[in-house]
Amino acid sequence: MNKRMVVLAAAFAASVGLGGLAHAQKAHDEKAEKHEEHEEHEDSGKVTGETLERIAVNLDKGLAACEQAGKPISGKFEMDDGKLQLSVYTMKAGKFSEVVVDHKTGKIAKTEAIKGGEDLAAAKAQSAAMAKAKMSLRAAVKKALVANKDFSAISVTPSLKDGHPVAEVTIGMEDDLKTVPVKLD
């Protein structure tokens, strides 16, 4: 083999090798990107109907468990540091709390006072809506589920729409999520 053929062969081998490396790097990058998207989904607080298949305590039972800590004014399943939790905002004697319910036992795991920021603003708005409500959040969840067989409740959040209290009940089944408005007056 002459010197020119050796150089061409080396160049060919290098280009194939680099192409292979480029392909391998691209595949690695795509895999890493999918992993990051999965982690973002897990940490984003988004819960699917499929996630709820793992729980023993549904939203209705979680809201009921929190009644000892105060009147439930909203509730939701969420992912917190990759772990599923049921968080319920309550109001008692003009004060607001976030109550975390163990989704396996239905018992209160912890209670923290809501003292400021966006959480306090949300709690005040939810409290104002519930002050005008004639229906409880538990009843709103049940009503949304009766009209949507095989779905599980993920969250319930009240608000005022044109001066009337309405609960937005997010329900899911596998990867199908939807929000059902339920009038509370």
HELIX and SHEET records of a PDB file:
HELIX    1   1 LYS A    3  ASP A   43  1                                  41    
HELIX    2   2 GLY A   49  LEU A   52  1                                   4    
HELIX    3   3 LEU A   59  CYS A   66  1                                   8    
HELIX    4   4 GLY A  117  LYS A  132  1                                  16    
HELIX    5   5 LEU A  137  VAL A  146  1                                  10    
SHEET    1   A 7 ILE A 108  ALA A 113  0                                        
SHEET    2   A 7 LYS A  95  VAL A 101 -1                                        
SHEET    3   A 7 LYS A  83  LYS A  92 -1                                        
SHEET    4   A 7 LYS A  71  ASP A  80 -1                                        
SHEET    5   A 7 SER A 152  LYS A 161 -1                                        
SHEET    6   A 7 HIS A 164  MET A 173 -1                                        
SHEET    7   A 7 ASP A 176  LYS A 183 -1                                        
END                                                                             
